[in-house]
Amino acid sequence: MNYKKIPSLLFLLTMAFMVNAQQYNNAKSIPAWKISYHLDFGSPDRQLESTKDGYQEQSVMMELAKSLSGSSDQTPPLVCYVNTSYIRIEQNGLGGGITLADKRDTISYLLDTTAKTALKYPAEIANLHTQLGSDSLVVISSEGFKMELLKDTMTIAGQLCRKATFINPDYAQHTITVWYAPALPRLYWQKYSYLKNIPGCALSIGTVSKGMNVGIKADHVEKVNSPESFFLPPADYTISDGIF
């Protein structure tokens, strides 16, 4: 036996083991929370509901919201995955798509799975969109909102939640009410980047429009394991700068 070759052989075996271990670590799953949301219309205004016109108006609003969101009994309008480092948002309906974000960075990506492209844009967009009327929309800067953390509690999808409100003195009638779970990581994206200020994960977001609460509410929360690549743009996607 040529003993001079033994050190070289041991070196090659060690390197091969290290490469395999590195590949295993890269493919290893990481824990995250999967949260499914449905449209939430709260409790209708009984005064409006008692009139024929009021009832019809609320029904039209509900059906329009469902249509625009792509919501159905089988398909939730919004499914989110979140942990301390990553966020993945799968949104159906009008303006839908897949949004990816790394909380340790300032960049998000909007994926087009058909064209295999990814638009890169800032992770935080300082605007809140709130419905003003039947055919108009007011865009309110999040800088004008004051957040208040309250002691109220509610259980949503098995998670103990606390209440927070966002109020703009100039648009007090459009108060945004958020119920968040302190035990879950923060979840924020695009124009919902104001949720980053909440000490937990928002499981219900709503505002009152025409006497009816309009928003989203979690109906299922579970712990899952996903590969890290699930939260990153695929290697074969073309990445470009988006305008937002």
GROMACS elastic network, one bead per residue, 0.5 to 0.9 nm:
[ bonds ]
;  ai    aj funct       b0    kb
    1     4     6  0.88508   500
    1     5     6  0.89334   500
    2     5     6  0.59302   500
    2     6     6  0.75238   500
    3     6     6  0.53402   500
    3     7     6  0.80884   500
    4     7     6  0.68318   500
    4     8     6  0.79265   500
    5     8     6  0.53768   500
    5     9     6  0.61995   500
    5    10     6  0.87398   500
    6     9     6  0.50367   500
    6    10     6  0.61232   500
    6    11     6  0.85608   500
    7    10     6  0.51028   500
    7    11     6  0.61305   500
    7    12     6  0.87042   500
    8    11     6  0.50500   500
    8    12     6  0.62845   500
    8    13     6  0.86802   500
    9    12     6  0.51690   500
    9    13     6  0.62067   500
    9    14     6  0.85789   500
   10    13     6  0.51047   500
   10    14     6  0.60727   500
   10    15     6  0.86033   500
   11    14     6  0.50994   500
   11    15     6  0.61883   500
   11    16     6  0.86021   500
   12    15     6  0.51271   500
   12    16     6  0.61220   500
   12    17     6  0.86042   500
   13    16     6  0.50850   500
   13    17     6  0.61842   500
   13    18     6  0.86669   500
   14    17     6  0.51247   500
   14    18     6  0.62331   500
   14    19     6  0.87155   500
   15    18     6  0.50567   500
   15    19     6  0.61924   500
   15    20     6  0.86375   500
   16    19     6  0.51889   500
   16    20     6  0.62329   500
   16    21     6  0.85635   500
   17    20     6  0.51904   500
   17    21     6  0.60695   500
   17    22     6  0.85710   500
   18    21     6  0.50273   500
   18    22     6  0.60715   500
   18    23     6  0.86146   500
   19    22     6  0.50904   500
   19    23     6  0.62262   500
   19    24     6  0.85970   500
   20    23     6  0.51274   500
   20    24     6  0.61538   500
   20    25     6  0.86629   500
   21    24     6  0.50232   500
   21    25     6  0.61940   500
   21    26     6  0.86645   500
   22    25     6  0.50876   500
   22    26     6  0.62098   500
   22    27     6  0.86771   500
   23    26     6  0.51171   500
   23    27     6  0.62828   500
   23    28     6  0.85498   500
   24    27     6  0.51994   500
   24    28     6  0.59748   500
   25    29     6  0.84755   500
   26    29     6  0.84173   500
   26   227     6  0.81853   500
   26   228     6  0.75155   500
   26   229     6  0.86721   500
   27   227     6  0.60167   500
   27   228     6  0.71758   500
   27   229     6  0.79862   500
   28   226     6  0.81960   500
   28   227     6  0.59556   500
   28   228     6  0.74708   500
   29   225     6  0.54628   500
   29   228     6  0.63820   500
   30    83     6  0.88632   500
   30   224     6  0.83222   500
   30   225     6  0.52931   500
   30   226     6  0.54332   500
   30   227     6  0.59486   500
   30   228     6  0.63651   500
   31    82     6  0.88913   500
   31    83     6  0.71197   500
   31   223     6  0.69805   500
   31   224     6  0.57469   500
   31   226     6  0.64580   500
   31   227     6  0.87290   500
   32    81     6  0.62409   500
   32    82     6  0.54071   500
   32    84     6  0.82558   500
   32    86     6  0.84492   500
   32   222     6  0.85563   500
   32   223     6  0.59056   500
   32   224     6  0.54366   500
   32   225     6  0.60217   500
   32   226     6  0.71746   500
   33    80     6  0.79160   500
   33    81     6  0.54235   500
   33    82     6  0.52959   500
   33    83     6  0.63071   500
   33   184     6  0.78660   500
   33   185     6  0.84008   500
   33   221     6  0.68707   500
   33   222     6  0.57318   500
   33   224     6  0.59599   500
   33   225     6  0.84012   500
   34    79     6  0.71390   500
   34    80     6  0.57153   500
   34    82     6  0.68015   500
   34   220     6  0.79727   500
   34   221     6  0.57680   500
   34   222     6  0.53559   500
   34   223     6  0.62106   500
   34   224     6  0.65024   500
   35    78     6  0.83454   500
   35    79     6  0.56949   500
   35    80     6  0.51245   500
   35    81     6  0.63433   500
   35    82     6  0.82735   500
   35   203     6  0.82678   500
   35   218     6  0.65337   500
   35   219     6  0.77411   500
   35   220     6  0.57497   500
   35   222     6  0.67100   500
   35   223     6  0.89456   500
   36    76     6  0.65665   500
   36    77     6  0.81948   500
   36    78     6  0.60431   500
   36    80     6  0.64574   500
   36    81     6  0.89614   500
   36   217     6  0.83727   500
   36   218     6  0.55689   500
   36   219     6  0.60039   500
   36   220     6  0.52651   500
   36   221     6  0.66899   500
   37    40     6  0.88512   500
   37    76     6  0.61365   500
   37    77     6  0.66512   500
   37    78     6  0.52623   500
   37    79     6  0.62023   500
   37    80     6  0.82197   500
   37   203     6  0.78660   500
   37   204     6  0.84059   500
   37   216     6  0.61126   500
   37   217     6  0.52188   500
   37   219     6  0.57404   500
   37   220     6  0.72655   500
   38    71     6  0.75300   500
   38    75     6  0.89728   500
   38    76     6  0.55633   500
   38    77     6  0.61111   500
   38    78     6  0.69571   500
   38   215     6  0.86125   500
   38   216     6  0.55605   500
   38   217     6  0.55753   500
   38   218     6  0.62764   500
   38   219     6  0.67042   500
   39    62     6  0.89496   500
   39    65     6  0.80626   500
   39    66     6  0.73817   500
   39    69     6  0.84216   500
   39    71     6  0.77381   500
   39    76     6  0.82655   500
   39    77     6  0.73879   500
   39    78     6  0.89668   500
   39   214     6  0.76387   500
   39   215     6  0.59202   500
   39   217     6  0.63712   500
   39   218     6  0.88144   500
   40   204     6  0.83820   500
   40   205     6  0.86636   500
   40   206     6  0.77331   500
   40   213     6  0.73780   500
   40   214     6  0.60404   500
   40   215     6  0.51053   500
   40   217     6  0.57826   500
   41    44     6  0.72000   500
   41    62     6  0.75632   500
   41   206     6  0.82891   500
   41   212     6  0.64451   500
   41   215     6  0.64124   500
   41   216     6  0.80319   500
   42   206     6  0.85459   500
   42   212     6  0.69685   500
   42   213     6  0.51394   500
   42   214     6  0.70976   500
   42   215     6  0.82821   500
   43    46     6  0.83508   500
   43   212     6  0.68751   500
   43   213     6  0.68980   500
   44    47     6  0.86761   500
   44    48     6  0.78740   500
   44    49     6  0.68299   500
   44    58     6  0.80448   500
   44   211     6  0.67307   500
   44   212     6  0.50253   500
   44   213     6  0.71080   500
   45    48     6  0.54792   500
   45    49     6  0.60397   500
   45    50     6  0.86229   500
   45   210     6  0.84978   500
   45   211     6  0.51207   500
   45   212     6  0.58790   500
   45   213     6  0.87439   500
   46    50     6  0.58894   500
   46    51     6  0.88509   500
   46   211     6  0.86710   500
   47    50     6  0.53664   500
   47    51     6  0.71598   500
   47    54     6  0.80988   500
   47   211     6  0.86366   500
   48    51     6  0.56516   500
   48    52     6  0.82370   500
   48    53     6  0.78348   500
   48    55     6  0.63219   500
   48    57     6  0.88097   500
   48    58     6  0.82575   500
   48   210     6  0.86500   500
   48   211     6  0.71384   500
   49    52     6  0.72902   500
   49    53     6  0.82618   500
   49    54     6  0.53576   500
   49    56     6  0.82941   500
   49    57     6  0.89697   500
   49    58     6  0.76620   500
   50    53     6  0.88161   500
   50    54     6  0.71154   500
   50    55     6  0.68193   500
   51    54     6  0.51668   500
   51    55     6  0.60476   500
   51    56     6  0.85494   500
   52    55     6  0.52247   500
   52    56     6  0.61754   500
   52    57     6  0.85811   500
   53    56     6  0.51596   500
   53    57     6  0.60537   500
   53    58     6  0.86336   500
   54    57     6  0.51111   500
   54    58     6  0.62297   500
   54    59     6  0.85894   500
   55    58     6  0.52706   500
   55    59     6  0.61655   500
   55    60     6  0.86677   500
   56    59     6  0.50238   500
   56    60     6  0.61202   500
   56    61     6  0.86169   500
   57    60     6  0.51657   500
   57    61     6  0.62644   500
   57    62     6  0.87103   500
   57   210     6  0.87654   500
   58    61     6  0.51010   500
   58    62     6  0.62226   500
   58    63     6  0.87042   500
   58   210     6  0.79430   500
   58   211     6  0.85860   500
   58   212     6  0.73975   500
   59    62     6  0.51569   500
   59    63     6  0.62151   500
   59    64     6  0.85406   500
   60    63     6  0.52293   500
   60    64     6  0.60089   500
   60    65     6  0.84879   500
   61    64     6  0.51453   500
   61    65     6  0.60614   500
   61    66     6  0.86024   500
   62    65     6  0.51789   500
   62    66     6  0.62303   500
   62    67     6  0.86328   500
   62   214     6  0.85613   500
   63    66     6  0.51189   500
   63    67     6  0.61278   500
   63    68     6  0.86692   500
   64    67     6  0.50745   500
   64    68     6  0.61459   500
   64    69     6  0.85080   500
   65    68     6  0.52687   500
   65    69     6  0.60754   500
   65    70     6  0.86103   500
   65    71     6  0.85233   500
   65   214     6  0.87794   500
   66    69     6  0.52130   500
   66    70     6  0.61482   500
   66    71     6  0.52491   500
   66    72     6  0.75063   500
   66    77     6  0.83831   500
   66    93     6  0.86851   500
   67    70     6  0.53837   500
   67    71     6  0.66572   500
   67    72     6  0.87401   500
   67    93     6  0.73601   500
   67    94     6  0.85059   500
   68    71     6  0.78769   500
   68    92     6  0.86830   500
   68    93     6  0.53861   500
   68    94     6  0.52489   500
   68    95     6  0.86806   500
   69    72     6  0.89616   500
   69    76     6  0.87345   500
   69    77     6  0.55201   500
   69    78     6  0.84667   500
   69    91     6  0.81375   500
   69    92     6  0.59550   500
   69    94     6  0.59612   500
   69    95     6  0.85127   500
   69    96     6  0.80562   500
   70    75     6  0.76507   500
   70    76     6  0.78359   500
   70    77     6  0.58284   500
   70    91     6  0.87380   500
   70    92     6  0.53251   500
   70    94     6  0.71972   500
   70    96     6  0.87603   500
   71    74     6  0.80626   500
   71    75     6  0.57613   500
   71    76     6  0.53916   500
   71    78     6  0.85223   500
   71    92     6  0.73235   500
   71    93     6  0.72478   500
   72    76     6  0.63701   500
   72    77     6  0.77429   500
   73    76     6  0.72389   500
   75    78     6  0.85548   500
   75    92     6  0.83435   500
   76    79     6  0.69112   500
   76    91     6  0.85796   500
   76    92     6  0.77150   500
   77    90     6  0.82840   500
   77    91     6  0.58894   500
   77    92     6  0.50366   500
   77    93     6  0.69170   500
   77    96     6  0.88334   500
   77   216     6  0.89241   500
   78    89     6  0.72962   500
   78    90     6  0.58525   500
   78    92     6  0.63805   500
   78    96     6  0.89872   500
   78   216     6  0.86297   500
   79    88     6  0.84048   500
   79    89     6  0.61264   500
   79    90     6  0.51540   500
   79    91     6  0.65635   500
   79    92     6  0.87881   500
   80    87     6  0.73510   500
   80    88     6  0.57035   500
   80    90     6  0.61365   500
   80    91     6  0.83906   500
   80   187     6  0.84054   500
   81    86     6  0.79558   500
   81    87     6  0.57384   500
   81    89     6  0.65009   500
   81    90     6  0.85156   500
   81   187     6  0.86917   500
   81   224     6  0.87760   500
   81   231     6  0.87175   500
   82    85     6  0.77285   500
   82    86     6  0.57483   500
   82    88     6  0.64680   500
   82    89     6  0.85911   500
   82   184     6  0.85818   500
   82   185     6  0.67186   500
   82   186     6  0.77295   500
   82   187     6  0.65785   500
   82   201     6  0.89713   500
   83    86     6  0.55254   500
   83    87     6  0.67581   500
   83   184     6  0.79776   500
   83   185     6  0.56855   500
   83   186     6  0.79330   500
   83   187     6  0.85037   500
   84    87     6  0.85088   500
   84   103     6  0.75099   500
   84   184     6  0.88911   500
   84   185     6  0.57317   500
   84   186     6  0.75986   500
   85   101     6  0.86035   500
   85   102     6  0.59121   500
   85   103     6  0.51957   500
   85   104     6  0.64748   500
   85   185     6  0.89415   500
   86   100     6  0.76639   500
   86   101     6  0.58801   500
   86   103     6  0.57669   500
   86   104     6  0.82257   500
   86   228     6  0.87945   500
   86   231     6  0.63991   500
   86   232     6  0.88664   500
   87    99     6  0.79090   500
   87   100     6  0.57783   500
   87   101     6  0.51031   500
   87   102     6  0.64226   500
   87   103     6  0.73540   500
   87   187     6  0.70741   500
   87   188     6  0.79859   500
   87   189     6  0.82013   500
   87   231     6  0.67426   500
   88    98     6  0.70322   500
   88    99     6  0.56922   500
   88   101     6  0.65827   500
   88   230     6  0.80430   500
   88   231     6  0.59571   500
   88   232     6  0.88072   500
   89    97     6  0.79341   500
   89    98     6  0.54815   500
   89   100     6  0.65090   500
   89   101     6  0.87559   500
   89   189     6  0.79288   500
   90    96     6  0.74771   500
   90    97     6  0.59726   500
   90    99     6  0.66371   500
   91    94     6  0.87595   500
   91    95     6  0.79225   500
   91    97     6  0.52672   500
   91    98     6  0.62993   500
   91    99     6  0.81945   500
   92    95     6  0.76244   500
   92    97     6  0.64901   500
   92    98     6  0.88217   500
   93    96     6  0.52476   500
   93    97     6  0.83892   500
   94    97     6  0.89506   500
   97   110     6  0.68119   500
   97   111     6  0.64318   500
   97   112     6  0.68004   500
   97   113     6  0.82849   500
   98   109     6  0.80971   500
   98   110     6  0.56959   500
   98   111     6  0.52490   500
   98   112     6  0.74051   500
   98   113     6  0.82712   500
   99   108     6  0.69102   500
   99   109     6  0.55427   500
   99   111     6  0.62965   500
   99   189     6  0.78295   500
   99   190     6  0.85938   500
   99   231     6  0.89781   500
  100   107     6  0.88553   500
  100   108     6  0.55852   500
  100   109     6  0.50902   500
  100   110     6  0.65306   500
  100   111     6  0.78332   500
  100   189     6  0.86950   500
  100   230     6  0.89225   500
  100   231     6  0.59090   500
  100   232     6  0.65622   500
  100   233     6  0.75001   500
  101   104     6  0.87147   500
  101   105     6  0.77832   500
  101   106     6  0.81818   500
  101   107     6  0.65251   500
  101   109     6  0.64773   500
  101   123     6  0.67647   500
  101   189     6  0.78691   500
  101   231     6  0.72532   500
  101   232     6  0.78432   500
  102   105     6  0.54068   500
  102   106     6  0.74935   500
  102   107     6  0.71380   500
  102   108     6  0.70489   500
  102   123     6  0.83870   500
  102   231     6  0.79049   500
  102   232     6  0.83414   500
  103   106     6  0.72403   500
  103   107     6  0.85849   500
  103   123     6  0.83413   500
  105   108     6  0.82989   500
  105   123     6  0.79122   500
  106   121     6  0.86014   500
  106   122     6  0.59089   500
  106   123     6  0.51156   500
  106   124     6  0.73890   500
  107   120     6  0.66496   500
  107   121     6  0.57912   500
  107   124     6  0.82032   500
  108   119     6  0.81707   500
  108   120     6  0.58003   500
  108   121     6  0.54953   500
  108   122     6  0.58826   500
  108   124     6  0.83954   500
  108   189     6  0.83106   500
  108   190     6  0.83939   500
  109   118     6  0.58161   500
  109   119     6  0.53556   500
  109   121     6  0.63774   500
  109   122     6  0.85773   500
  109   123     6  0.82650   500
  109   232     6  0.84951   500
  109   233     6  0.73086   500
  109   239     6  0.84941   500
  109   242     6  0.88289   500
  110   117     6  0.83338   500
  110   118     6  0.53677   500
  110   119     6  0.50385   500
  110   120     6  0.66666   500
  110   121     6  0.80584   500
  110   233     6  0.88476   500
  110   242     6  0.86611   500
  111   114     6  0.89013   500
  111   115     6  0.88160   500
  111   116     6  0.72683   500
  111   117     6  0.59699   500
  111   119     6  0.65418   500
  111   233     6  0.74260   500
  111   237     6  0.85926   500
  112   115     6  0.56138   500
  112   116     6  0.55519   500
  112   117     6  0.52663   500
  112   118     6  0.61355   500
  112   119     6  0.82205   500
  112   237     6  0.89166   500
  113   117     6  0.69639   500
  113   118     6  0.85404   500
  113   237     6  0.87692   500
  114   117     6  0.80106   500
  115   118     6  0.88924   500
  115   237     6  0.83711   500
  115   238     6  0.88427   500
  116   234     6  0.84088   500
  116   236     6  0.73095   500
  116   238     6  0.65658   500
  116   239     6  0.89767   500
  117   233     6  0.87283   500
  117   236     6  0.85527   500
  117   239     6  0.58180   500
  117   240     6  0.76806   500
  118   233     6  0.69695   500
  118   234     6  0.88951   500
  118   237     6  0.64428   500
  118   238     6  0.60898   500
  118   240     6  0.63620   500
  118   241     6  0.84194   500
  118   242     6  0.86881   500
  119   238     6  0.85613   500
  119   239     6  0.59065   500
  119   240     6  0.51438   500
  119   241     6  0.54862   500
  119   243     6  0.85594   500
  120   123     6  0.89349   500
  120   239     6  0.67850   500
  120   240     6  0.59236   500
  120   242     6  0.53421   500
  120   243     6  0.85489   500
  121   124     6  0.86611   500
  121   240     6  0.89931   500
  121   241     6  0.63190   500
  121   242     6  0.54537   500
  121   243     6  0.70055   500
  121   244     6  0.69842   500
  122   125     6  0.68141   500
  122   190     6  0.81381   500
  122   242     6  0.89719   500
  122   244     6  0.82123   500
  123   188     6  0.87903   500
  123   189     6  0.66946   500
  123   190     6  0.64728   500
  123   193     6  0.76841   500
  124   188     6  0.82689   500
  124   189     6  0.67730   500
  124   190     6  0.58922   500
  124   191     6  0.72831   500
  124   192     6  0.81371   500
  124   193     6  0.51768   500
  124   194     6  0.80709   500
  124   196     6  0.89493   500
  125   128     6  0.86992   500
  125   142     6  0.89006   500
  125   189     6  0.81583   500
  125   190     6  0.55768   500
  125   191     6  0.53560   500
  125   192     6  0.77343   500
  125   193     6  0.61067   500
  125   194     6  0.83031   500
  125   244     6  0.81051   500
  126   140     6  0.88794   500
  126   141     6  0.60388   500
  126   142     6  0.53987   500
  126   143     6  0.72137   500
  126   190     6  0.84996   500
  126   191     6  0.66481   500
  126   192     6  0.83876   500
  126   193     6  0.68291   500
  126   194     6  0.70953   500
  127   139     6  0.66467   500
  127   140     6  0.58711   500
  127   142     6  0.51643   500
  127   143     6  0.81570   500
  127   190     6  0.87367   500
  127   191     6  0.55871   500
  127   192     6  0.78700   500
  127   193     6  0.81193   500
  127   194     6  0.80553   500
  128   138     6  0.87091   500
  128   139     6  0.60197   500
  128   140     6  0.52174   500
  128   141     6  0.59462   500
  128   142     6  0.57684   500
  128   191     6  0.59165   500
  128   192     6  0.70000   500
  128   193     6  0.87025   500
  128   194     6  0.78871   500
  129   137     6  0.72210   500
  129   138     6  0.63754   500
  129   140     6  0.62644   500
  129   141     6  0.85649   500
  129   191     6  0.74400   500
  129   192     6  0.89619   500
  130   137     6  0.64141   500
  130   138     6  0.58775   500
  130   139     6  0.65146   500
  130   140     6  0.73517   500
  130   174     6  0.69628   500
  130   176     6  0.87216   500
  130   207     6  0.79756   500
  131   134     6  0.78524   500
  131   135     6  0.86733   500
  131   136     6  0.68958   500
  131   138     6  0.62838   500
  131   139     6  0.85934   500
  131   174     6  0.80057   500
  131   207     6  0.87794   500
  131   209     6  0.70212   500
  132   135     6  0.80644   500
  132   136     6  0.59146   500
  132   137     6  0.51765   500
  132   138     6  0.57317   500
  132   174     6  0.80255   500
  132   209     6  0.77795   500
  133   136     6  0.52291   500
  133   137     6  0.67709   500
  133   138     6  0.87326   500
  133   209     6  0.79521   500
  133   210     6  0.81788   500
  134   137     6  0.84944   500
  134   210     6  0.86342   500
  140   143     6  0.84449   500
  140   144     6  0.73971   500
  140   145     6  0.83991   500
  140   168     6  0.84343   500
  140   171     6  0.86637   500
  141   144     6  0.57317   500
  141   145     6  0.74675   500
  142   145     6  0.53225   500
  142   146     6  0.84789   500
  142   168     6  0.86333   500
  142   193     6  0.88878   500
  142   194     6  0.65973   500
  143   146     6  0.79989   500
  144   167     6  0.82626   500
  144   168     6  0.57428   500
  144   169     6  0.79071   500
  144   170     6  0.85256   500
  145   166     6  0.57456   500
  145   167     6  0.52015   500
  145   169     6  0.76759   500
  146   165     6  0.79874   500
  146   166     6  0.54597   500
  146   167     6  0.53048   500
  146   168     6  0.62987   500
  146   169     6  0.84443   500
  147   164     6  0.68476   500
  147   165     6  0.56402   500
  147   167     6  0.66551   500
  147   197     6  0.83622   500
  147   198     6  0.86089   500
  148   163     6  0.85508   500
  148   164     6  0.55312   500
  148   165     6  0.52895   500
  148   166     6  0.65812   500
  148   167     6  0.82281   500
  149   152     6  0.89356   500
  149   162     6  0.79215   500
  149   163     6  0.62584   500
  149   165     6  0.67405   500
  149   198     6  0.83204   500
  150   153     6  0.85117   500
  150   162     6  0.69706   500
  150   163     6  0.53353   500
  150   164     6  0.57297   500
  150   165     6  0.79002   500
  151   162     6  0.65293   500
  151   163     6  0.67207   500
  151   164     6  0.87225   500
  152   161     6  0.83552   500
  152   162     6  0.57253   500
  152   163     6  0.55590   500
  152   164     6  0.86852   500
  153   160     6  0.69527   500
  153   161     6  0.54765   500
  153   163     6  0.63872   500
  153   179     6  0.81710   500
  154   159     6  0.82966   500
  154   160     6  0.60065   500
  154   161     6  0.51511   500
  154   162     6  0.64365   500
  154   163     6  0.79768   500
  154   179     6  0.76509   500
  155   158     6  0.59385   500
  155   159     6  0.53542   500
  155   161     6  0.56690   500
  155   162     6  0.86467   500
  155   181     6  0.88350   500
  156   159     6  0.52415   500
  156   160     6  0.65651   500
  156   161     6  0.67519   500
  156   179     6  0.84900   500
  156   180     6  0.89779   500
  156   181     6  0.85030   500
  156   203     6  0.70323   500
  156   204     6  0.81660   500
  156   217     6  0.81040   500
  156   218     6  0.68282   500
  156   219     6  0.72508   500
  156   220     6  0.86380   500
  157   160     6  0.85592   500
  157   203     6  0.84119   500
  157   218     6  0.63503   500
  157   219     6  0.52724   500
  157   220     6  0.54002   500
  157   221     6  0.60811   500
  158   220     6  0.82568   500
  158   221     6  0.76001   500
  159   180     6  0.88913   500
  159   181     6  0.62497   500
  159   182     6  0.89322   500
  159   183     6  0.80373   500
  159   184     6  0.87627   500
  159   203     6  0.87648   500
  159   221     6  0.81039   500
  160   180     6  0.81816   500
  160   181     6  0.58957   500
  160   182     6  0.78349   500
  160   183     6  0.81139   500
  161   179     6  0.57191   500
  161   182     6  0.68127   500
  161   183     6  0.87083   500
  161   200     6  0.88189   500
  161   201     6  0.88844   500
  161   202     6  0.85271   500
  161   203     6  0.78772   500
  162   178     6  0.82587   500
  162   179     6  0.54125   500
  162   180     6  0.54150   500
  162   181     6  0.64629   500
  162   182     6  0.75061   500
  163   177     6  0.72461   500
  163   178     6  0.58288   500
  163   180     6  0.64563   500
  164   176     6  0.84259   500
  164   177     6  0.60158   500
  164   178     6  0.50934   500
  164   179     6  0.62157   500
  164   180     6  0.75539   500
  164   198     6  0.77856   500
  165   175     6  0.68010   500
  165   176     6  0.56364   500
  165   178     6  0.60169   500
  165   179     6  0.86707   500
  166   174     6  0.88846   500
  166   175     6  0.58103   500
  166   176     6  0.50714   500
  166   177     6  0.65667   500
  166   178     6  0.80732   500
  167   170     6  0.87142   500
  167   171     6  0.74603   500
  167   172     6  0.59457   500
  167   173     6  0.85400   500
  167   174     6  0.73685   500
  167   176     6  0.66920   500
  167   177     6  0.89173   500
  168   171     6  0.52475   500
  168   172     6  0.55546   500
  168   173     6  0.87251   500
  168   174     6  0.78461   500
  168   175     6  0.72273   500
  169   172     6  0.52389   500
  169   173     6  0.89596   500
  170   173     6  0.87108   500
  171   174     6  0.56591   500
  171   175     6  0.75660   500
  172   175     6  0.57761   500
  173   207     6  0.89354   500
  173   208     6  0.78180   500
  173   209     6  0.87370   500
  174   207     6  0.61755   500
  174   208     6  0.65006   500
  174   209     6  0.76651   500
  175   206     6  0.85284   500
  175   207     6  0.59941   500
  175   208     6  0.74480   500
  176   205     6  0.70185   500
  176   206     6  0.57421   500
  176   208     6  0.79623   500
  177   204     6  0.78847   500
  177   205     6  0.58289   500
  177   206     6  0.53681   500
  177   207     6  0.62412   500
  178   195     6  0.88103   500
  178   202     6  0.63635   500
  178   203     6  0.75305   500
  178   204     6  0.54839   500
  178   206     6  0.66182   500
  178   207     6  0.89954   500
  179   201     6  0.83712   500
  179   202     6  0.57410   500
  179   203     6  0.58119   500
  179   204     6  0.50118   500
  179   205     6  0.67141   500
  179   217     6  0.88852   500
  180   183     6  0.89701   500
  180   184     6  0.84811   500
  180   186     6  0.89751   500
  180   198     6  0.75017   500
  180   199     6  0.78109   500
  180   200     6  0.56440   500
  180   201     6  0.50377   500
  180   203     6  0.53810   500
  180   204     6  0.69050   500
  180   205     6  0.88530   500
  181   184     6  0.56696   500
  181   185     6  0.83366   500
  181   186     6  0.88841   500
  181   199     6  0.81361   500
  181   200     6  0.51521   500
  181   201     6  0.51151   500
  181   202     6  0.64095   500
  181   203     6  0.68358   500
  182   185     6  0.75730   500
  182   186     6  0.84753   500
  182   198     6  0.86532   500
  182   199     6  0.59267   500
  182   201     6  0.65052   500
  182   202     6  0.88862   500
  183   199     6  0.89673   500
  183   200     6  0.64643   500
  183   201     6  0.78100   500
  184   187     6  0.86797   500
  184   199     6  0.89435   500
  184   200     6  0.55589   500
  184   201     6  0.53410   500
  184   202     6  0.88220   500
  185   199     6  0.82129   500
  185   200     6  0.55432   500
  185   201     6  0.54978   500
  186   195     6  0.75118   500
  186   196     6  0.62079   500
  186   197     6  0.84723   500
  186   198     6  0.71550   500
  186   199     6  0.67546   500
  186   202     6  0.74461   500
  187   192     6  0.87906   500
  187   193     6  0.84040   500
  187   195     6  0.67780   500
  187   196     6  0.67253   500
  187   198     6  0.89295   500
  187   200     6  0.76075   500
  187   201     6  0.52743   500
  187   202     6  0.66546   500
  188   191     6  0.83639   500
  188   192     6  0.55463   500
  188   194     6  0.71520   500
  188   195     6  0.53300   500
  188   196     6  0.55999   500
  188   201     6  0.83629   500
  188   202     6  0.84546   500
  189   192     6  0.51400   500
  189   193     6  0.50181   500
  189   194     6  0.85383   500
  189   195     6  0.81650   500
  189   196     6  0.85936   500
  190   193     6  0.56604   500
  191   194     6  0.74331   500
  192   195     6  0.58411   500
  192   196     6  0.81797   500
  193   196     6  0.56863   500
  193   197     6  0.83068   500
  194   197     6  0.59916   500
  194   198     6  0.79758   500
  195   198     6  0.54193   500
  195   199     6  0.87218   500
  195   200     6  0.87464   500
  195   201     6  0.80999   500
  195   202     6  0.71978   500
  196   199     6  0.77323   500
  196   200     6  0.84461   500
  196   201     6  0.87863   500
  197   200     6  0.86883   500
  198   201     6  0.73785   500
  198   202     6  0.77737   500
  202   205     6  0.69664   500
  202   217     6  0.87418   500
  202   218     6  0.87090   500
  203   216     6  0.79574   500
  203   217     6  0.56604   500
  203   218     6  0.51447   500
  203   219     6  0.86177   500
  204   215     6  0.73827   500
  204   216     6  0.56473   500
  204   218     6  0.63138   500
  205   214     6  0.83784   500
  205   215     6  0.53976   500
  205   216     6  0.54947   500
  205   217     6  0.65605   500
  206   213     6  0.61474   500
  206   214     6  0.53650   500
  206   216     6  0.64860   500
  206   217     6  0.83296   500
  207   212     6  0.82274   500
  207   213     6  0.54740   500
  207   214     6  0.55537   500
  207   215     6  0.64503   500
  208   211     6  0.61200   500
  208   212     6  0.53058   500
  208   214     6  0.60102   500
  208   215     6  0.86493   500
  209   212     6  0.53525   500
  209   213     6  0.62150   500
  209   214     6  0.67024   500
  210   213     6  0.82970   500
  218   221     6  0.73100   500
  226   229     6  0.81517   500
  226   230     6  0.64441   500
  226   231     6  0.85617   500
  227   230     6  0.55240   500
  227   231     6  0.78755   500
  228   231     6  0.57455   500
  228   232     6  0.70470   500
  229   233     6  0.74518   500
  229   234     6  0.72474   500
  230   233     6  0.79835   500
  230   234     6  0.83608   500
  232   235     6  0.86457   500
  233   236     6  0.84019   500
  233   237     6  0.67810   500
  233   239     6  0.83713   500
  234   237     6  0.55215   500
  234   238     6  0.89012   500
  235   238     6  0.83010   500
